[in-house]
Amino acid sequence: MLMTDYTQLPVVGRGDERICYLHPVKPGRCLKISRLDKKKQTMREISYFLYLKKKGASFSMIPDFYGVVKGDNFIGFEQELILGNNGFFPPNLYHYLSGDLSSFQEKKLWSALGKYKKYLIDNNIVVCDLVLSNFLVVECEKQTKIYLVDGFGASEFFPVANYSKFIGRLKINRKWERFLNEKVIPLCSPGFIE
C-alpha cells in the first residue's frame, strides 16, 4: 500500500524508531511507521512477519500482519489493532501490574503468561524485546489474555533462531525466564509467585 501522508492520523503508540497510528479507513487496524533513516526494526519485523505468514504460523496471540506501507520518506506495515473487550486500548503489562490486583486477577495473569510462553514455543515465534510495555493485557470474565505487540524476530545478523525450532526454543526459554525474574516478579504482590 502506498501512502503519501500519515502525520495527521491519530497516534496509538510511540517508540524509539517508529510511531503507531490508527488506520484511516479500516477499524481494528493500525499502521506502524518508521522514517527511512530509522527503519532497522521495521525491516526486521516485516521480513519476520512475511516468514511467519509463509510458514502458516498462528497469529492468535500476536497482532495479525496485513502488508507493507511505503512513502517517499517512510516505510511501515499494516497490523491488527489490539483492543480490550470494551473497545478501548488495554493497559500494557507494566501499568496492569502496577495496579491494585486481586488474587484472582493475579492468578489469571500467571495462567495467561504460561499459555503465552507455550504459544511462543509451539509456533517458534522468536522475540528480541521482552519488555513490559510490549505486552497488552486484555481481561475477560473467566480468563486474561496477553498479546505481544512489538519486538518480533531475532536481532542477530544471522537469525538462526527464527528458522530452527530447537534453537528458537532455547532462545525463547532463556529470554522468558529473564523476563519473568527481572521484570514481572518484582512487580507482583509478595507471596503470589507461581
C-alpha contacts under 8 A as a table, 3 or more apart, distances in Angstrom:
res1	aa1	res2	aa2	distance
1	M	67	G	7.53
1	M	68	V	6.31
1	M	69	V	4.75
1	M	70	K	6.50
2	L	69	V	5.65
2	L	70	K	5.07
2	L	71	G	5.95
3	M	6	Y	7.23
3	M	69	V	6.72
3	M	70	K	6.06
3	M	71	G	5.40
4	T	71	G	5.67
4	T	72	D	7.38
5	D	8	Q	7.35
5	D	71	G	7.95
6	Y	9	L	5.64
6	Y	21	Y	7.85
9	L	21	Y	5.95
9	L	22	L	6.34
9	L	23	H	7.54
9	L	24	P	6.74
10	P	21	Y	5.58
10	P	22	L	5.60
11	V	14	R	7.56
11	V	19	I	7.10
11	V	20	C	5.91
11	V	21	Y	4.41
11	V	22	L	6.34
12	V	19	I	7.77
12	V	20	C	5.34
12	V	21	Y	5.19
12	V	22	L	6.21
12	V	30	C	7.98
13	G	19	I	6.00
13	G	20	C	4.98
13	G	21	Y	7.10
14	R	18	R	6.23
14	R	19	I	4.47
14	R	20	C	6.04
15	G	18	R	5.41
15	G	19	I	6.16
17	E	34	S	6.14
17	E	35	R	7.81
17	E	38	K	5.55
17	E	39	K	6.95
17	E	41	Q	7.31
18	R	32	K	6.57
18	R	33	I	5.36
18	R	34	S	4.47
18	R	35	R	7.24
18	R	38	K	7.61
18	R	39	K	7.98
18	R	42	T	7.96
19	I	32	K	5.78
19	I	33	I	5.45
19	I	34	S	6.74
20	C	30	C	6.57
20	C	31	L	5.54
20	C	32	K	4.32
20	C	33	I	6.23
21	Y	30	C	5.51
21	Y	31	L	5.14
21	Y	32	K	6.42
21	Y	33	I	7.77
22	L	29	R	6.58
22	L	30	C	4.53
22	L	31	L	6.32
23	H	26	K	5.60
23	H	27	P	6.77
23	H	28	G	7.84
23	H	29	R	5.48
23	H	30	C	4.57
23	H	31	L	5.85
23	H	78	E	7.91
24	P	27	P	7.94
26	K	29	R	5.89
28	G	80	E	6.00
28	G	81	L	4.99
28	G	82	I	7.34
28	G	83	L	7.87
29	R	78	E	6.83
29	R	79	Q	5.54
29	R	80	E	4.43
29	R	81	L	4.53
30	C	78	E	5.76
30	C	79	Q	5.38
30	C	80	E	6.15
30	C	81	L	5.46
31	L	69	V	7.93
31	L	76	G	6.82
31	L	77	F	5.65
31	L	78	E	4.61
31	L	79	Q	6.25
32	K	76	G	5.23
32	K	77	F	5.45
32	K	78	E	6.56
32	K	79	Q	7.53
33	I	42	T	7.86
33	I	74	F	6.63
33	I	75	I	5.82
33	I	76	G	4.25
33	I	77	F	6.78
34	S	37	D	7.98
34	S	38	K	6.01
34	S	39	K	5.41
34	S	42	T	6.76
34	S	74	F	5.51
34	S	75	I	5.53
34	S	76	G	5.83
35	R	38	K	5.33
35	R	39	K	6.15
35	R	73	N	5.94
35	R	74	F	4.29
35	R	75	I	6.49
36	L	39	K	5.27
36	L	73	N	5.67
36	L	74	F	4.91
36	L	75	I	6.41
38	K	41	Q	7.88
39	K	42	T	5.19
39	K	43	M	5.96
39	K	75	I	7.18
40	K	43	M	5.31
40	K	44	R	6.29
41	Q	44	R	5.11
41	Q	45	E	6.17
41	Q	151	G	7.85
42	T	45	E	5.14
42	T	46	I	6.04
42	T	75	I	7.68
42	T	76	G	6.34
42	T	77	F	8.00
43	M	46	I	5.14
43	M	47	S	6.19
44	R	47	S	5.31
44	R	48	Y	6.16
44	R	152	F	7.96
44	R	153	G	6.84
44	R	155	S	7.70
45	E	48	Y	4.91
45	E	49	F	5.91
45	E	151	G	7.62
45	E	152	F	5.84
45	E	153	G	6.29
46	I	49	F	5.23
46	I	50	L	6.13
46	I	68	V	7.28
46	I	76	G	7.96
46	I	77	F	7.14
47	S	50	L	5.27
47	S	51	Y	6.28
48	Y	51	Y	5.00
48	Y	52	L	6.18
48	Y	152	F	7.26
48	Y	153	G	5.81
48	Y	162	N	7.95
49	F	52	L	4.96
49	F	53	K	6.10
49	F	65	F	6.60
50	L	53	K	5.14
50	L	54	K	6.16
51	Y	54	K	5.05
51	Y	55	K	6.25
52	L	55	K	5.27
52	L	56	G	6.15
52	L	57	A	5.25
53	K	56	G	5.12
53	K	57	A	6.13
54	K	57	A	7.83
57	A	123	N	5.97
58	S	61	M	7.68
58	S	123	N	6.79
59	F	62	I	5.19
59	F	63	P	6.41
59	F	64	D	5.60
60	S	63	P	7.61
60	S	64	D	7.90
61	M	116	Y	7.55
61	M	119	Y	7.62
61	M	146	I	7.19
61	M	147	Y	5.33
61	M	148	L	7.22
62	I	147	Y	5.46
62	I	148	L	5.63
62	I	149	V	6.26
63	P	79	Q	6.18
63	P	80	E	4.87
63	P	81	L	6.76
63	P	82	I	6.80
63	P	147	Y	7.53
63	P	148	L	7.72
63	P	149	V	6.31
64	D	79	Q	5.61
64	D	80	E	5.03
65	F	77	F	7.57
65	F	78	E	6.28
65	F	79	Q	4.63
65	F	80	E	6.56
66	Y	77	F	7.28
66	Y	78	E	5.24
66	Y	79	Q	5.59
66	Y	80	E	7.71
67	G	77	F	5.56
67	G	78	E	5.50
67	G	79	Q	7.57
68	V	75	I	7.43
68	V	76	G	5.83
68	V	77	F	4.21
68	V	78	E	6.27
69	V	75	I	5.82
69	V	76	G	5.07
69	V	77	F	5.04
69	V	78	E	6.77
70	K	74	F	5.95
70	K	75	I	4.50
70	K	76	G	6.33
71	G	74	F	5.20
71	G	75	I	6.31
82	I	89	F	7.22
82	I	90	P	7.75
82	I	136	L	7.86
82	I	147	Y	7.84
83	L	86	N	7.72
83	L	87	G	5.55
83	L	88	F	5.56
83	L	89	F	4.94
83	L	90	P	5.93
83	L	138	V	7.63
84	G	87	G	5.28
84	G	88	F	5.49
84	G	89	F	5.90
84	G	90	P	5.17
84	G	138	V	5.28
84	G	139	E	7.30
85	N	88	F	7.49
85	N	138	V	7.22
85	N	139	E	7.63
85	N	140	C	7.17
90	P	136	L	6.02
90	P	137	V	5.89
90	P	138	V	5.86
91	P	94	Y	7.90
91	P	95	H	5.88
91	P	96	Y	5.80
91	P	136	L	5.71
91	P	137	V	5.79
91	P	138	V	7.68
92	N	95	H	5.53
92	N	96	Y	6.14
92	N	132	L	6.71
92	N	133	S	5.26
92	N	134	N	6.85
92	N	135	F	5.37
92	N	136	L	4.24
92	N	137	V	5.90
93	L	96	Y	4.96
93	L	97	L	5.99
93	L	132	L	5.01
93	L	133	S	6.03
93	L	134	N	7.65
93	L	135	F	5.43
93	L	136	L	5.78
93	L	137	V	6.04
94	Y	97	L	5.31
94	Y	98	S	6.09
94	Y	132	L	5.11
94	Y	133	S	6.03
95	H	98	S	5.01
95	H	99	G	6.48
96	Y	99	G	5.46
96	Y	137	V	7.08
97	L	100	D	7.74
97	L	101	L	7.28
97	L	184	V	7.92
97	L	187	L	6.05
97	L	188	C	6.66
98	S	187	L	6.75
101	L	104	F	7.93
101	L	105	Q	5.80
101	L	106	E	6.39
102	S	105	Q	5.13
102	S	106	E	6.34
103	S	106	E	5.03
103	S	107	K	6.06
103	S	192	F	7.77
104	F	107	K	5.07
104	F	108	K	6.23
105	Q	108	K	5.15
105	Q	109	L	6.12
105	Q	144	T	7.90
106	E	109	L	4.98
106	E	110	W	6.20
106	E	192	F	7.62
107	K	110	W	5.27
107	K	111	S	6.30
108	K	111	S	5.10
108	K	112	A	6.17
108	K	142	K	7.97
108	K	143	Q	5.63
108	K	144	T	5.52
109	L	112	A	4.95
109	L	113	L	6.16
109	L	143	Q	7.95
109	L	144	T	5.83
109	L	145	K	7.70
110	W	113	L	5.03
110	W	114	G	6.25
110	W	194	E	7.17
111	S	114	G	5.18
111	S	115	K	6.28
111	S	144	T	7.90
112	A	115	K	5.07
112	A	116	Y	6.04
112	A	143	Q	7.58
112	A	144	T	5.90
112	A	145	K	5.70
112	A	146	I	6.42
113	L	116	Y	4.96
113	L	117	K	6.31
113	L	146	I	7.31
114	G	117	K	5.35
114	G	118	K	6.41
115	K	118	K	5.12
115	K	119	Y	6.13
116	Y	119	Y	4.95
116	Y	120	L	6.26
116	Y	146	I	7.24
117	K	120	L	5.16
117	K	121	I	6.32
117	K	172	I	7.88
117	K	176	W	7.30
118	K	121	I	5.17
118	K	122	D	5.92
119	Y	122	D	5.14
119	Y	123	N	6.08
119	Y	125	I	7.98
120	L	123	N	5.43
120	L	124	N	5.53
120	L	125	I	4.84
120	L	126	V	7.01
120	L	172	I	7.31
121	I	124	N	4.82
121	I	125	I	6.62
121	I	165	K	7.92
121	I	168	G	7.54
121	I	169	R	5.65
121	I	172	I	6.85
122	D	125	I	7.98
124	N	162	N	7.09
124	N	165	K	5.79
124	N	168	G	5.92
124	N	169	R	6.76
125	I	152	F	7.64
125	I	153	G	7.30
125	I	162	N	7.21
125	I	168	G	7.66
126	V	152	F	6.28
126	V	153	G	5.07
126	V	154	A	5.97
126	V	161	A	6.91
126	V	162	N	6.01
126	V	168	G	6.30
126	V	171	K	7.50
126	V	172	I	6.32
127	V	130	L	6.79
127	V	151	G	5.69
127	V	152	F	4.35
127	V	153	G	4.88
127	V	154	A	5.89
127	V	172	I	7.42
128	C	151	G	5.39
128	C	152	F	5.90
128	C	153	G	5.97
128	C	154	A	5.38
128	C	155	S	6.02
129	D	134	N	7.72
129	D	150	D	7.46
129	D	151	G	4.72
129	D	152	F	7.23
130	L	134	N	6.98
130	L	151	G	7.25
130	L	175	K	7.17
130	L	176	W	7.45
130	L	179	F	6.25
131	V	134	N	5.57
131	V	135	F	7.30
131	V	179	F	7.14
131	V	183	K	7.38
132	L	135	F	5.69
132	L	183	K	6.96
132	L	184	V	7.65
133	S	136	L	7.49
134	N	148	L	5.63
134	N	149	V	5.54
134	N	150	D	5.42
134	N	151	G	7.35
135	F	146	I	6.42
135	F	147	Y	5.43
135	F	148	L	4.45
135	F	149	V	6.15
135	F	150	D	7.91
136	L	146	I	5.54
136	L	147	Y	5.24
136	L	148	L	6.48
136	L	149	V	7.29
137	V	144	T	7.02
137	V	145	K	5.98
137	V	146	I	4.65
137	V	147	Y	6.73
138	V	144	T	5.82
138	V	145	K	5.11
138	V	146	I	6.08
139	E	143	Q	6.57
139	E	144	T	4.50
139	E	145	K	6.32
140	C	143	Q	5.22
140	C	144	T	5.49
140	C	145	K	7.42
141	E	144	T	7.85
153	G	159	P	7.81
153	G	162	N	6.49
154	A	159	P	5.28
154	A	160	V	7.90
154	A	161	A	6.59
154	A	162	N	6.26
155	S	159	P	6.52
156	E	159	P	5.07
159	P	162	N	5.72
159	P	163	Y	7.59
160	V	163	Y	5.55
160	V	164	S	6.13
160	V	167	I	7.19
160	V	168	G	7.76
161	A	164	S	5.22
161	A	165	K	6.98
161	A	166	F	7.79
161	A	167	I	4.99
161	A	168	G	4.14
161	A	169	R	7.91
161	A	171	K	7.01
162	N	165	K	7.68
162	N	168	G	6.18
163	Y	168	G	7.40
164	S	167	I	5.38
164	S	168	G	5.73
165	K	168	G	4.84
165	K	169	R	5.84
166	F	169	R	5.28
166	F	170	L	6.48
167	I	170	L	5.11
167	I	171	K	6.23
168	G	171	K	5.12
168	G	172	I	6.03
169	R	172	I	5.08
169	R	173	N	5.99
170	L	173	N	5.26
170	L	174	R	6.14
171	K	174	R	5.20
171	K	175	K	6.09
172	I	175	K	5.28
172	I	176	W	5.83
173	N	176	W	5.13
173	N	177	E	6.14
174	R	177	E	5.47
174	R	178	R	6.41
175	K	178	R	5.20
175	K	179	F	6.01
176	W	179	F	4.95
176	W	180	L	6.17
177	E	180	L	5.23
177	E	181	N	6.09
178	R	181	N	5.19
178	R	182	E	5.75
178	R	183	K	7.80
179	F	182	E	5.44
179	F	183	K	5.33
179	F	184	V	6.64
180	L	183	K	5.59
180	L	184	V	4.74
180	L	185	I	5.78
181	N	184	V	6.33
181	N	185	I	5.52
181	N	186	P	7.32
182	E	185	I	6.78
182	E	186	P	6.77
183	K	186	P	6.20
183	K	187	L	7.20
184	V	187	L	5.59
184	V	188	C	6.67
185	I	188	C	5.20
185	I	193	I	6.93
188	C	192	F	6.84
188	C	193	I	7.21
189	S	192	F	5.84
189	S	193	I	7.92
190	P	193	I	7.44
